[in-house]
Amino acid sequence: MHRSIAAEILEALREAADHLDGKLAGTRITLVSVTEDADVRPLNAVLPMTPDE
């Protein structure tokens, strides 16, 4: 039986809350290194994120 979209969203929210609380077990973290001279304007144009995110 497949899980519902709502169940997956709730699980993701719980994982995010745990991550914010410092509980990193089972959390996937992706780090991306970007050089200072990288042109991120094309990314900013398509990603609905603020600079703080």
Buried (B, 14 or more C-beta within 10 A) or exposed (E): EEEEEEEEEEEEEEBEEBBEEEEEEEEEEEEEEEEEEEEEEEEEEEEEEEEEE
